[in-house]
Amino acid sequence: MKILAYLYDADGSDREIELKENILNEVSDRQLLRINILERDKETVKRVVEALVLKTVKVRRGSIRVRACF
């Protein structure tokens, strides 16, 4: 698996989840979505960008950082 996604909840019900399109619509203000990209090939990064409905992504050596505020 090239992508691991975790949903952390303020109430303590943390769990691994499937990364799917528009996943951010399911994240409440009491939750944190963490995505670990284990391989940064073009298709894997594209899948994450599409799932998060991002227009641009800054890629730095060793990490990809995206901050989303709603």
C-alpha positions as a Markdown table, in Angstrom:
| # | Residue | x | y | z |
|---|---|---|---|---|
| 1 | Met | 0.0 | 0.0 | 0.0 |
| 2 | Lys | 1.4 | 3.3 | -1.0 |
| 3 | Ile | -0.9 | 5.6 | 1.0 |
| 4 | Leu | -2.0 | 5.3 | 4.6 |
| 5 | Ala | -4.8 | 7.6 | 5.9 |
| 6 | Tyr | -5.7 | 8.0 | 9.5 |
| 7 | Leu | -8.6 | 9.9 | 11.1 |
| 8 | Tyr | -7.9 | 11.1 | 14.6 |
| 9 | Asp | -10.9 | 12.1 | 16.7 |
| 10 | Ala | -11.1 | 14.4 | 19.7 |
| 11 | Asp | -13.3 | 11.8 | 21.4 |
| 12 | Gly | -10.6 | 9.1 | 21.0 |
| 13 | Ser | -12.0 | 7.0 | 18.2 |
| 14 | Asp | -8.9 | 7.1 | 16.0 |
| 15 | Arg | -8.8 | 4.7 | 13.0 |
| 16 | Glu | -7.2 | 4.0 | 9.7 |
| 17 | Ile | -9.5 | 4.9 | 6.8 |
| 18 | Glu | -9.6 | 4.5 | 3.1 |
| 19 | Leu | -8.5 | 7.6 | 1.1 |
| 20 | Lys | -11.3 | 8.4 | -1.3 |
| 21 | Glu | -12.5 | 11.4 | -3.3 |
| 22 | Asn | -13.8 | 14.4 | -1.4 |
| 23 | Ile | -12.7 | 12.8 | 1.9 |
| 24 | Leu | -12.4 | 16.3 | 3.5 |
| 25 | Asn | -16.2 | 16.5 | 3.4 |
| 26 | Glu | -16.4 | 13.8 | 6.0 |
| 27 | Val | -13.9 | 15.4 | 8.4 |
| 28 | Ser | -15.5 | 17.4 | 11.2 |
| 29 | Asp | -14.0 | 20.2 | 13.2 |
| 30 | Arg | -13.2 | 17.8 | 16.0 |
| 31 | Gln | -11.1 | 15.5 | 13.7 |
| 32 | Leu | -7.7 | 15.5 | 12.1 |
| 33 | Leu | -6.9 | 13.7 | 8.8 |
| 34 | Arg | -3.3 | 12.5 | 8.5 |
| 35 | Ile | -2.1 | 11.0 | 5.2 |
| 36 | Asn | 1.2 | 9.2 | 4.9 |
| 37 | Ile | 2.4 | 8.9 | 1.3 |
| 38 | Leu | 4.9 | 6.0 | 1.4 |
| 39 | Glu | 6.0 | 6.3 | -2.3 |
| 40 | Arg | 6.0 | 9.6 | -4.1 |
| 41 | Asp | 5.5 | 8.4 | -7.7 |
| 42 | Lys | 3.4 | 10.5 | -9.9 |
| 43 | Glu | 0.2 | 8.3 | -9.8 |
| 44 | Thr | 0.2 | 8.1 | -6.0 |
| 45 | Val | 0.6 | 11.9 | -5.5 |
| 46 | Lys | -2.1 | 12.4 | -8.2 |
| 47 | Arg | -4.5 | 10.1 | -6.2 |
| 48 | Val | -3.9 | 12.2 | -3.0 |
| 49 | Val | -4.4 | 15.5 | -4.8 |
| 50 | Glu | -7.6 | 14.3 | -6.4 |
| 51 | Ala | -8.9 | 12.9 | -3.1 |
| 52 | Leu | -8.3 | 16.2 | -1.4 |
| 53 | Val | -9.6 | 18.2 | -4.3 |
| 54 | Leu | -6.4 | 20.3 | -4.4 |
| 55 | Lys | -5.4 | 22.7 | -7.1 |
| 56 | Thr | -1.7 | 23.0 | -6.2 |
| 57 | Val | 0.7 | 21.1 | -4.0 |
| 58 | Lys | 4.1 | 22.2 | -2.8 |
| 59 | Val | 6.6 | 19.3 | -3.0 |
| 60 | Arg | 9.8 | 19.6 | -1.1 |
| 61 | Arg | 12.6 | 17.1 | -0.9 |
| 62 | Gly | 11.5 | 14.5 | 1.6 |
| 63 | Ser | 8.0 | 15.8 | 2.2 |
| 64 | Ile | 4.8 | 17.1 | 0.7 |
| 65 | Arg | 3.1 | 19.7 | 2.8 |
| 66 | Val | -0.5 | 20.8 | 2.4 |
| 67 | Arg | -2.5 | 22.9 | 4.9 |
| 68 | Ala | -6.2 | 23.2 | 4.5 |
| 69 | Cys | -8.3 | 25.5 | 6.6 |
| 70 | Phe | -12.0 | 25.6 | 6.4 |
